[in-house]
Amino acid sequence: MEDDLDCGDCLERLYAYLDRELAPKESSAVRTHLDECVGCEDNFAVEERFLKLVRDCCTEDVAPNELRNRIVTRLRTEGGAPR
């Protein structure tokens, strides 16, 4: 892979970069492009905030342990068979 990415290449890899799924060399190329390109850095900042908001929202609504335990117990006793 080339070290120099154009905007399209960078944006194509943006979610994988945010999720830390890129190989080190590819991740470095994306970071270098983001450091040099204001437009892509703006897109990165928006997507990063969006993912943080989604993660924050999804972790706040956790079922109480008592409810989770009752559901697990019921699933085990019913064997997960559909009705």
Residue pairs with C-beta under 8 A, 6 or more apart in sequence:
1 25
1 26
1 29
2 29
3 25
3 28
3 29
3 32
4 29
4 33
5 13
5 29
5 30
5 32
5 33
7 33
7 37
7 39
7 40
9 33
10 30
10 33
10 34
10 37
10 40
11 40
11 43
13 22
13 26
13 30
14 30
14 40
14 43
14 44
14 47
15 47
16 22
17 27
17 30
17 31
17 44
18 44
18 47
18 48
18 51
20 27
22 30
33 40
34 40
34 41
34 44
35 41
63 71
